[in-house]
Amino acid sequence: MHNNHSNVSVAFFWHFHQPMYSGPESKTLPLPWVRLHCLKDYLDMLRNAQKFPGLRMTFNFTPSLLLQIQEYVSGQTTDEQFLLFKKKPEELSDGDKIQILRDFFLANWDRMIGPYPRYLSLLLKRGKNIVEDELPSIAQTFTLEEWRDLQMWSNLVWIDPVFREEILDLYGKGKNFREEDKERLIGLETRIMSSIFGEYRKALDSGEMELTTSPLYHPILPLLVDSDLARVSNPNLNIPFRFVHPEDAEQQIAAGIRVFEEIFGQKPRGMWPSEGSVCEDLVPVFARLGINWLATDEEILARSVRRSFYRDGNGVPNYADHLYKPWRYKDVNFIFRDHVISDLIGFTYYAWDQEKAAHDFVARIKNISEQLPSFDRYIVPVILDGENAWEAYPDDATLFFEALYGELTRQQIPTTTVSGFLHENEIKHHLPSLFPGSWIGANFDIWIGQPEDHVAWQMIEDVRQKLTAKNITDQEIWNRLYMLEGSDWFWWFGSGHVSATTQVFDDLFRKHAIWIYQKIGEEPPPELYSPVQQKAEIFSCQPIDRISPVIDGRITNYYEWYSAGYVDIKRMGGTMHRFAGLFSRVYCGFDDQYLYIRFDIEDENITAYDYRIKFFTPKDLELDFCEGGNRFCAIDKVGEMAIPLADLDLDDQGVVEFMIDARQKGVEVDRTPSLKFSVRLSDVKLQNWTL
């Protein structure tokens, strides 16, 4: 044991990414996220760190984001919502008003709308659930003053607290805004966006911070190298095609480096490959292009060295001396994300008292330090999205960062840039191999695992074959193809993620492909005129991999239920409708020992009901959900239960069928339909250790 914690350095690595939103014929973006995150996240993340001299960290800007910020600042780009914001209410068309009602409440309702009475009242007037047919009549009830107030609040809440001082009076005013107020807000937005590159370049030149980048349009690089690499982590994937274009991966890396160098005046030393996705074939490419180090997830390390990392009661992993050291594979260094600590910031700490969250983080670092030799130096990589998480935090995480950075400073726990640590410390560990995977489950399932993904990949392969057959060399056309290879389309295709804006991505994807065909004088195939998301109404999905969720009644980790099967009760037409559809979704997954069931309900007061699961297959069995008292069950934000597989007497078919009912004072108020899931272990058996 030792008291000095200088043997461990924390390497914060904040990842900034937005996909390309522009269509092939328009620079007016259909979504405002580049602009709004510029106002709320990118510059203030640097400012929050600079409040504490001596703090060191790394920021990652994807080239697709850099290009779009550049175009906003130069006046080449704007977005539909900004144009609607700038219009005088009396100039709004009926179509404008309907779009405003759809788009101007796309913020975290609890943190960004609820605290502002006027904004909340406008949301309630529109209605929390959009009914498209009712929007025209709802729009008729809004006054000119209400339209202007909605325009203002939909922008005011995105201004980070660090920039609000000069417009504090607007927040105090609350309503009955004037056009002059809008002009002040527009001026502030312009100044914030225009200063991002300059301030980061100064921080980079001073050595205080390190900046890195990613491949040009954020593709999953190993899937460009060879789509069959997805089968290494999930041999059961049925991929009806093969995409093998490693030259595209190299182009995306090289072009990303060029964009970064153009804006920041030097080449990056490190890179976050999109979604932390790596494979062996790419390492020589990175080395050849001057990339010294890559960051990815601890699961990649675990599978590469064939070890598993388990935390003790203090959160310290076994093999801590492996996880918290840089490794080398061929000519490139690697650091591996501590996904427990990173996910605590991304998905958990927002709901805590912010001082307690900071103390918990620092205590974890101290515990790690005390379990490692004091004579050596270690790095704890804390890598996560640097923008989306903060919407769920009080004051856009300003309180959290002040508490966290302040506590690290007081406890004299060093922070470091990645390159700074690598420069000062010898790399002693060498990887015997590099497992192909991403930061999510060490696999690529999200981007290639579902039928809609396959349709989109085949569309890319088809158009690419046309380009090579016709010997097309036009770089603008090839750039459009590289856009199609980006990861974000595939994030939204399929049933894994649901968003109000999924259709926008679907439309943009197909527009880019159609544009390429037209540019090369080819007739676009008819399938490009129908949504990729043909199965948008699919409401159920079978398990795709083992899961091991924490049974605490909360979504402890965003991805802990990702590989489970689920049924969207609402899309099934609801339940008995005696309670207007209490249940919204039911999840079912398993590992070697347990069947896991989770249910989500519409009522915030989930503990007001008693719940029971009735199994029909493989045998009749009734189990009560209980609040406390059963270590395999928890009800808080959601209901979660772990049931020993041995209790179910599963047969060779591996099918479970059950329903869940809800009771209040002994009276049944709602029940799900009978739900059926396949839980055959052999169907999803992983073979990661056979390599």
C-alpha positions in Angstrom: 0.0 0.0 0.0 1.1 3.5 -0.6 -0.4 7.0 -0.3 1.1 8.7 -3.3 -1.1 8.1 -6.4 1.4 9.4 -8.9 1.9 5.9 -10.3 -1.4 6.2 -12.2 -2.3 8.9 -14.7 -5.9 9.4 -15.9 -6.1 9.8 -19.7 -9.4 11.5 -20.5 -10.3 11.1 -24.2 -13.4 12.9 -25.3 -14.8 11.9 -28.7 -16.7 14.4 -30.8 -18.6 13.1 -33.8 -21.4 14.1 -36.1 -22.1 12.3 -39.4 -22.4 14.2 -42.7 -25.9 15.5 -42.8 -25.7 17.4 -46.1 -27.5 15.9 -49.2 -25.8 15.7 -52.6 -27.6 18.8 -53.9 -28.1 20.9 -50.8 -26.0 22.4 -48.1 -29.0 23.0 -45.9 -28.8 20.2 -43.4 -32.0 18.4 -42.4 -30.9 18.1 -38.8 -29.3 20.8 -36.5 -27.0 18.6 -34.4 -23.7 20.0 -35.6 -24.7 23.6 -34.8 -26.4 22.7 -31.5 -23.5 20.6 -30.2 -21.1 23.4 -31.1 -23.1 25.7 -28.8 -23.4 23.2 -26.0 -20.4 20.8 -26.0 -17.3 21.3 -28.1 -15.8 24.5 -26.9 -17.0 24.4 -23.3 -15.4 20.9 -22.9 -12.1 22.7 -23.4 -13.0 25.6 -21.2 -14.1 23.4 -18.3 -10.7 21.7 -18.4 -8.8 25.0 -18.7 -10.3 26.2 -15.4 -7.8 23.8 -13.8 -4.2 24.6 -14.8 -2.1 21.5 -15.3 -5.0 19.3 -16.4 -4.1 17.3 -19.5 -6.5 15.4 -21.8 -7.1 14.4 -25.4 -9.9 15.4 -27.7 -11.0 13.6 -30.8 -12.7 15.4 -33.7 -14.0 13.3 -36.6 -13.3 14.8 -40.0 -17.0 14.7 -40.9 -17.6 17.0 -38.0 -14.6 19.3 -38.7 -15.8 19.7 -42.3 -19.3 20.7 -41.3 -18.1 23.2 -38.6 -15.8 24.7 -41.3 -18.8 25.1 -43.7 -21.0 26.6 -41.0 -18.3 29.2 -40.2 -17.7 30.0 -43.8 -21.4 30.4 -44.5 -21.6 27.5 -46.9 -23.8 25.5 -44.7 -26.9 26.1 -42.5 -29.7 23.8 -41.3 -33.4 23.8 -41.7 -34.1 24.4 -38.0 -31.9 27.5 -38.0 -33.7 28.9 -41.0 -37.0 28.3 -39.2 -35.6 29.9 -36.0 -34.7 33.1 -37.9 -38.1 33.5 -39.6 -40.5 36.0 -38.1 -43.5 34.1 -36.8 -45.9 36.0 -39.2 -43.8 34.7 -42.1 -44.1 31.0 -41.1 -46.1 28.8 -43.5 -48.4 26.0 -42.4 -45.6 23.6 -43.3 -43.0 25.6 -41.3 -45.2 25.5 -38.3 -45.7 21.7 -38.5 -42.0 21.2 -38.8 -41.3 23.4 -35.8 -43.8 21.4 -33.7 -41.9 18.2 -34.8 -38.3 19.4 -34.4 -38.2 22.1 -31.7 -38.6 19.8 -28.8 -35.8 17.4 -29.6 -34.0 17.9 -26.4 -33.7 16.1 -23.0 -37.1 16.9 -21.6 -36.1 16.5 -17.9 -32.9 18.6 -18.0 -33.4 20.9 -20.9 -37.2 21.6 -21.1 -38.7 20.9 -17.7 -36.6 23.5 -15.8 -38.0 26.3 -18.0 -41.7 26.9 -17.4 -42.5 28.6 -20.7 -40.7 25.9 -22.8 -42.5 23.2 -20.8 -45.9 24.8 -21.3 -45.3 24.9 -25.0 -44.4 21.2 -25.1 -47.5 20.3 -23.2 -49.6 22.4 -25.5 -48.1 20.5 -28.5 -48.5 17.2 -26.6 -45.7 14.9 -25.5 -46.7 12.3 -28.0 -46.9 13.4 -31.6 -50.0 12.5 -33.6 -49.2 13.6 -37.1 -52.8 14.1 -38.2 -53.4 16.5 -35.3 -50.4 18.7 -35.9 -52.2 21.1 -38.3 -55.0 21.8 -35.9 -52.6 22.1 -33.0 -50.5 24.6 -35.0 -53.6 26.8 -35.4 -53.8 27.2 -31.6 -50.3 28.8 -31.2 -50.1 32.6 -31.1 -47.4 34.6 -32.8 -45.9 35.2 -29.3 -45.8 31.5 -28.6 -44.1 30.7 -31.9 -41.4 33.2 -31.2 -40.9 32.0 -27.6 -40.6 28.4 -29.0 -38.1 29.6 -31.5 -36.1 31.2 -28.7 -36.2 28.4 -26.2 -35.3 25.7 -28.7 -32.0 27.5 -29.0 -31.5 29.0 -25.5 -31.4 25.6 -23.9 -28.5 24.5 -26.1 -26.3 27.4 -25.1 -23.8 25.9 -22.6 -23.8 27.6 -19.1 -20.3 28.8 -19.7 -21.5 31.1 -22.5 -24.7 32.4 -20.9 -23.5 35.4 -19.0 -24.1 37.9 -21.7 -27.6 36.7 -22.3 -28.7 35.8 -18.7 -31.5 38.4 -19.0 -33.1 36.3 -21.8 -33.4 33.3 -19.5 -34.9 35.6 -16.8 -37.3 37.1 -19.3 -38.7 33.7 -20.1 -41.4 34.7 -22.6 -42.7 37.4 -24.9 -39.4 37.6 -26.7 -38.7 40.1 -29.5 -36.9 39.8 -32.8 -34.1 41.8 -31.3 -33.6 39.0 -28.8 -33.3 36.5 -31.6 -30.6 38.7 -33.2 -28.6 38.7 -30.0 -28.8 34.9 -29.8 -27.8 34.5 -33.5 -24.8 36.7 -32.8 -23.7 34.6 -29.8 -24.1 31.4 -31.8 -22.0 32.7 -34.6 -19.2 33.8 -32.2 -19.1 30.5 -30.4 -18.9 28.4 -33.6 -16.3 30.7 -35.1 -13.9 30.4 -32.1 -13.8 26.6 -31.8 -10.9 25.9 -34.2 -8.8 28.8 -32.9 -9.1 27.9 -29.3 -8.4 24.2 -29.8 -5.4 25.1 -32.0 -4.0 27.3 -29.3 -4.4 24.5 -26.7 -2.8 22.1 -29.1 0.2 24.4 -29.8 0.7 25.0 -26.1 1.0 21.3 -25.4 -1.8 21.5 -22.8 -4.1 19.2 -24.8 -3.8 16.6 -27.5 -6.0 16.5 -30.5 -6.7 13.4 -32.6 -9.0 12.4 -35.4 -10.8 9.4 -37.0 -11.2 8.1 -40.6 -12.9 10.6 -42.9 -16.6 9.6 -42.9 -16.5 7.4 -39.7 -16.6 4.0 -41.4 -16.2 0.7 -39.5 -12.7 0.1 -41.0 -12.5 -3.7 -40.5 -15.8 -4.2 -42.4 -14.2 -2.3 -45.4 -11.1 -4.6 -45.2 -13.3 -7.7 -45.2 -16.8 -8.0 -44.0 -16.1 -11.6 -43.0 -14.1 -10.3 -40.0 -17.6 -9.8 -38.4 -17.8 -13.6 -38.2 -14.7 -13.9 -36.0 -16.6 -12.4 -33.0 -20.0 -13.8 -34.0 -19.6 -17.0 -36.1 -23.4 -17.3 -36.3 -23.8 -14.1 -38.3 -25.5 -14.8 -41.6 -24.0 -12.3 -44.0 -25.2 -13.0 -47.6 -22.4 -11.0 -49.3 -18.7 -10.3 -48.9 -17.4 -6.7 -49.0 -13.6 -6.6 -49.4 -12.1 -3.2 -50.2 -9.1 -2.5 -47.9 -8.1 0.3 -50.3 -11.2 2.2 -49.2 -10.1 1.9 -45.6 -6.7 3.3 -46.4 -8.3 6.2 -48.3 -10.6 7.0 -45.4 -7.7 7.1 -42.9 -5.5 9.2 -45.2 -8.2 11.7 -46.0 -9.1 12.1 -42.4 -5.5 12.9 -41.6 -5.5 15.5 -44.4 -8.6 17.2 -43.1 -7.2 17.4 -39.6 -3.9 18.8 -40.8 -5.6 21.4 -42.9 -7.5 22.8 -39.9 -5.0 22.4 -37.0 -1.7 22.8 -38.8 -0.2 19.5 -37.9 -0.8 15.8 -38.3 -2.4 13.8 -35.5 -0.2 11.4 -33.6 -3.1 9.2 -32.5 -6.5 8.1 -33.8 -9.7 6.8 -32.5 -10.7 4.4 -35.3 -14.5 4.7 -35.7 -16.3 3.0 -32.8 -12.9 1.8 -31.6 -12.9 -0.8 -34.4 -9.6 -2.5 -35.2 -8.1 -5.4 -37.0 -4.6 -6.7 -37.7 -4.6 -5.9 -41.4 -5.0 -2.2 -40.8 -2.0 -1.7 -38.4 0.6 -1.4 -41.1 -1.6 1.1 -42.9 -1.8 3.3 -39.8 1.9 3.0 -39.3 2.6 4.0 -42.9 0.4 7.0 -42.6 2.2 8.3 -39.5 -0.2 7.2 -36.7 1.7 6.4 -33.6 -1.1 5.1 -31.4 -4.7 3.9 -31.5 -7.3 3.7 -28.8 -9.9 0.9 -28.5 -11.8 -1.0 -25.8 -10.6 -3.3 -23.0 -12.6 -6.2 -24.5 -10.3 -6.1 -27.6 -7.3 -6.5 -25.2 -9.0 -9.3 -23.3 -9.7 -11.3 -26.5 -6.3 -10.5 -28.0 -4.4 -11.8 -24.9 -7.1 -14.4 -24.1 -7.8 -13.1 -20.6 -11.0 -11.8 -19.0 -11.1 -8.7 -16.8 -13.2 -9.0 -13.7 -13.6 -6.2 -11.1 -13.3 -6.8 -7.4 -15.5 -5.0 -4.8 -13.5 -1.8 -5.2 -13.8 -1.8 -9.0 -10.2 -2.9 -9.6 -9.8 -5.4 -12.4 -7.7 -8.5 -12.2 -4.7 -8.2 -14.5 -4.7 -4.4 -13.8 -1.1 -4.3 -14.8 -2.2 -5.5 -18.3 -5.2 -3.2 -18.7 -3.5 0.0 -17.6 -0.4 -0.3 -19.7 0.0 0.7 -23.3 0.6 -2.3 -25.7 2.3 -2.5 -29.0 1.3 -4.5 -32.1 3.8 -4.4 -34.9 4.6 -0.7 -35.3 1.6 0.9 -33.6 0.9 1.5 -29.9 -2.5 0.8 -28.3 -4.3 2.0 -25.2 -7.4 0.2 -24.0 -10.5 1.9 -22.7 -11.6 1.1 -19.1 -15.2 0.6 -20.1 -16.5 0.4 -16.5 -15.3 3.9 -15.5 -16.0 5.3 -19.0 -19.5 4.0 -18.9 -20.1 5.3 -15.4 -19.6 8.8 -16.8 -21.5 8.1 -20.0 -24.6 6.4 -18.5 -24.7 6.5 -14.7 -23.2 9.5 -12.9 -25.8 11.9 -14.3 -28.3 10.6 -11.9 -26.0 10.9 -8.8 -25.3 13.9 -6.6 -22.5 15.4 -8.7 -20.0 15.7 -5.8 -20.6 12.0 -4.9 -20.0 11.1 -8.5 -16.7 12.9 -8.5 -15.7 11.3 -5.2 -16.6 7.8 -6.6 -14.6 8.3 -9.7 -11.5 9.5 -7.7 -11.9 6.7 -5.2 -11.8 4.2 -8.1 -8.6 5.7 -9.4 -7.1 5.5 -6.0 -8.1 1.9 -5.6 -6.5 1.0 -8.9 -3.3 2.9 -7.9 -3.1 1.1 -4.6 -3.2 -2.3 -6.3 -0.4 -1.5 -8.7 3.3 -1.2 -8.0 4.4 2.2 -6.9 7.7 2.0 -8.8 6.0 1.8 -12.2 3.7 4.1 -14.1 0.3 3.3 -15.5 -2.4 4.9 -17.6 -6.2 4.7 -17.1 -7.9 5.5 -20.4 -11.3 7.0 -19.9 -12.8 7.2 -23.4 -16.3 8.2 -24.3 -18.6 10.4 -26.3 -17.9 14.0 -25.4 -21.2 15.5 -26.3 -24.4 13.4 -26.0 -24.0 12.3 -22.4 -24.2 15.8 -21.0 -27.8 16.4 -21.9 -28.8 14.1 -19.0 -26.6 15.9 -16.5 -27.5 19.0 -14.4 -26.3 22.2 -16.1 -24.9 20.3 -19.1 -22.4 18.6 -16.7 -20.8 21.9 -15.7 -21.2 20.9 -12.0 -19.9 17.4 -12.6 -16.7 18.6 -14.3 -16.0 21.3 -11.7 -16.4 18.6 -9.0 -14.4 15.9 -10.9 -11.5 18.1 -12.1 -11.4 19.9 -8.8 -11.1 16.6 -6.8 -8.5 15.2 -9.1 -6.4 18.4 -8.7 -6.8 18.4 -4.9 -5.9 14.7 -4.6 -2.9 15.4 -6.9 -3.9 12.6 -9.2 -2.0 13.2 -12.5 -3.8 13.5 -15.8 -2.1 13.0 -19.2 -2.4 13.2 -22.9 -2.0 9.9 -24.6 1.1 11.0 -26.6 2.6 12.6 -23.5 2.4 9.3 -21.6 3.8 7.3 -24.5 6.7 9.7 -24.9 7.7 9.4 -21.2 7.2 5.7 -20.8 8.7 2.6 -22.4 6.3 0.3 -24.1 7.0 -3.2 -22.6 3.9 -5.2 -23.6 3.6 -6.6 -27.1 0.3 -8.1 -28.4 0.5 -11.6 -29.8 -2.5 -10.8 -32.0 -5.1 -8.2 -32.4 -8.7 -9.3 -32.1 -11.0 -7.7 -34.7 -13.9 -5.9 -32.9 -15.3 -2.6 -31.8 -15.9 -1.0 -28.4 -19.4 -2.5 -28.3 -19.2 -6.1 -27.3 -15.9 -6.5 -29.2 -18.0 -7.2 -32.3 -19.5 -5.5 -35.3 -23.1 -6.7 -35.0 -24.7 -3.3 -34.9 -23.3 -2.4 -38.3 -23.7 -5.6 -40.2 -25.9 -7.9 -38.1 -29.4 -7.3 -39.4 -31.2 -7.7 -42.8 -31.5 -3.9 -43.3 -27.7 -3.6 -42.9 -27.2 -6.3 -45.5 -29.5 -4.4 -48.0 -27.5 -1.2 -47.5 -24.1 -3.0 -47.8 -25.2 -4.6 -51.0 -26.3 -1.2 -52.4 -22.8 0.1 -51.7 -21.1 -2.9 -53.3 -23.3 -2.5 -56.4 -22.6 1.1 -56.9 -18.9 0.6 -56.2 -18.7 -2.1 -58.9 -20.2 0.4 -61.4 -17.5 3.0 -60.5 -14.7 0.5 -61.1 -16.2 -1.0 -64.2 -16.4 2.5 -65.8 -13.0 3.5 -64.5 -14.4 6.5 -62.7 -11.6 8.7 -61.2 -13.7 11.8 -60.2 -12.8 12.3 -56.6 -16.1 14.0 -55.8 -17.9 10.8 -56.9 -15.6 8.6 -54.9 -16.0 10.8 -51.8 -19.8 10.3 -52.1 -19.2 6.5 -52.1 -17.0 6.9 -49.0 -19.9 8.7 -47.3 -22.0 5.7 -47.9 -19.5 3.6 -46.1 -19.9 5.6 -42.9 -21.1 3.8 -39.7 -24.0 6.1 -38.9 -26.4 4.8 -41.5 -26.0 1.3 -40.2 -26.4 2.5 -36.6 -30.0 3.4 -37.4 -30.8 0.6 -39.9 -32.5 -2.4 -38.3 -34.2 -2.7 -35.0 -31.3 -2.0 -32.6 -31.8 1.7 -32.3 -35.0 3.8 -32.6 -35.1 7.6 -33.4 -37.5 10.1 -34.5 -35.0 11.0 -37.3 -34.2 7.5 -38.6 -36.1 8.2 -41.8 -33.8 11.2 -42.4 -30.8 9.0 -42.4 -32.5 6.4 -44.7 -33.4 9.1 -47.2 -30.0 10.7 -47.2 -28.3 7.3 -47.7 -30.3 6.5 -50.8 -30.0 10.1 -52.2 -26.2 9.8 -52.1 -26.4 6.5 -54.0 -28.9 7.8 -56.6 -26.7 10.9 -57.1 -23.7 8.7 -57.9 -25.6 6.6 -60.4 -26.8 9.8 -62.1 -23.4 11.3 -62.2 -21.9 8.3 -64.0 -24.8 8.1 -66.5 -26.4 5.0 -65.1 -30.0 4.4 -64.2 -30.4 4.0 -60.4 -31.8 0.6 -59.5 -35.4 0.7 -58.3 -34.7 -0.4 -54.8 -33.0 2.9 -54.1 -36.4 4.6 -54.3 -37.8 2.5 -51.4 -36.7 2.9 -47.8 -33.9 0.5 -46.6 -35.9 0.3 -43.4 -38.6 -1.8 -45.0 -39.1 -3.6 -41.7 -39.7 -0.4 -39.7 -42.8 -2.0 -38.3 -41.0 -5.1 -37.0 -41.8 -5.2 -33.3 -39.8 -8.2 -32.1 -36.2 -9.4 -32.2 -34.7 -12.6 -31.0 -31.6 -12.7 -28.8 -28.3 -12.5 -30.8 -25.8 -13.1 -28.1 -25.4 -13.9 -24.4 -26.0 -11.1 -21.9 -25.1 -10.6 -18.3 -27.0 -7.6 -17.1 -26.8 -6.1 -13.6 -30.1 -6.9 -11.9 -30.7 -3.5 -10.3 -33.9 -2.2 -11.9 -31.9 0.4 -13.9 -30.3 0.7 -17.3 -26.9 0.4 -15.7 -25.1 0.3 -19.1 -26.7 1.3 -22.3 -25.6 -1.9 -24.0 -26.2 -4.4 -21.2 -29.5 -5.5 -22.9 -28.4 -4.8 -26.5 -28.0 -8.5 -27.4 -31.2 -9.5 -25.8 -34.4 -10.3 -27.7 -37.3 -7.9 -27.3 -40.9 -7.3 -28.1 -42.3 -3.8 -28.7 -45.7 -4.2 -27.1 -46.9 -0.9 -28.4 -46.3 -1.9 -32.0 -48.1 -5.2 -31.4 -51.2 -3.2 -30.9 -50.9 -2.9 -27.2 -52.0 -5.3 -24.5 -55.5 -5.7 -23.1 -56.0 -1.9 -23.3 -57.7 -2.0 -19.9 -54.9 0.4 -18.8 -54.3 2.0 -22.2 -51.2 -0.1 -22.6 -49.1 -0.1 -19.4 -46.3 -2.2 -20.8 -44.1 -0.7 -23.6 -41.3 -3.2 -24.1 -40.2 -6.6 -22.8 -36.7 -8.0 -23.2 -35.5 -11.6 -22.9 -31.9 -12.8 -22.8 -29.7 -15.4 -21.2 -26.2 -16.6 -20.3 -25.0 -20.1 -19.3 -26.9 -20.0 -16.0 -29.8 -17.6 -16.1 -32.7 -16.4 -18.2 -33.0 -12.7 -17.9 -36.3 -10.8 -18.3 -36.8 -7.0 -18.3 -40.0 -5.0 -18.8 -40.5 -1.3 -19.4 -43.7 0.5 -18.6 -45.3 3.8 -19.5 -46.2 4.8 -16.0 -43.3 6.6 -14.2 -44.5 5.1 -10.9 -43.5 1.6 -11.8 -43.5 0.4 -8.2 -47.2 1.1 -7.8 -48.0 -2.3 -9.3 -47.3 -5.9 -8.5 -46.0 -8.0 -11.4 -46.1 -11.7 -12.2 -44.6 -13.8 -14.9 -46.5 -16.9 -16.1 -44.5 -19.4 -18.2 -46.3 -21.7 -20.6 -43.2 -23.2 -22.3 -41.1 -25.2 -21.5 -43.4 -25.8 -18.5 -46.1 -24.1 -16.5 -44.5 -21.9 -13.9 -45.6 -18.7 -12.1 -43.1 -16.3 -10.5 -43.9 -13.0 -8.7 -41.7 -10.0 -9.3 -40.9 -8.5 -5.9 -39.5 -5.2 -4.8 -36.5 -6.2 -2.7 -36.0 -9.4 -0.8 -35.0 -11.4 -3.9 -31.5 -11.1 -5.1 -32.5 -12.1 -8.6 -35.1 -9.4 -9.0 -35.2 -5.6 -8.9 -37.8 -2.9 -9.8 -36.8 0.7 -10.0 -36.8 2.5 -13.4 -37.5 -0.9 -15.1 -38.3 -4.4 -13.9 -35.5 -6.9 -14.1 -35.3 -10.6 -13.1 -32.7 -13.4 -13.4 -34.2 -16.9 -13.3 -32.0 -19.9 -13.1 -32.2 -21.9 -16.3 -32.3 -25.1 -14.2 -35.7 -24.0 -12.8 -37.2 -23.9 -16.3 -36.3 -27.4 -17.5 -35.4 -26.2 -21.0 -35.7 -28.9 -23.7 -33.8 -29.2 -26.9 -36.0 -26.7 -28.6 -34.7 -24.0 -26.3 -37.9 -22.0 -26.5 -39.5 -20.0 -23.6 -43.0 -18.6 -23.8 -44.5 -16.4 -21.1 -46.6 -13.4 -20.3 -46.4 -10.7 -17.7 -49.3 -9.2 -15.8 -49.6 -6.1 -13.6 -51.8 -5.9 -10.6 -52.9 -3.2 -8.3 -54.4 -4.1 -4.9 -54.9 -7.6 -6.2 -56.8 -6.6 -9.3 -55.2 -7.2 -12.7 -54.9 -4.0 -14.6 -52.9 -5.1 -17.7 -51.0 -8.0 -19.2 -48.7 -8.5 -22.2 -49.6 -10.9 -25.0 -47.9 -14.3 -24.8 -44.3 -13.8 -25.8 -42.0 -16.4 -27.3 -38.2 -16.3 -27.4 -35.5 -18.8 -28.6 -32.8 -19.2 -25.9 -30.8 -22.1 -27.3 -27.2 -21.7 -26.2 -26.0 -23.4 -29.3 -27.6 -20.8 -31.5 -25.4 -18.0 -30.3 -22.4 -19.9 -28.9 -19.3 -17.8 -29.3 -16.1 -19.2 -30.6 -13.8 -16.3 -29.8 -11.2 -18.5 -28.2 -10.6 -20.8 -31.2 -8.4 -18.4 -33.1 
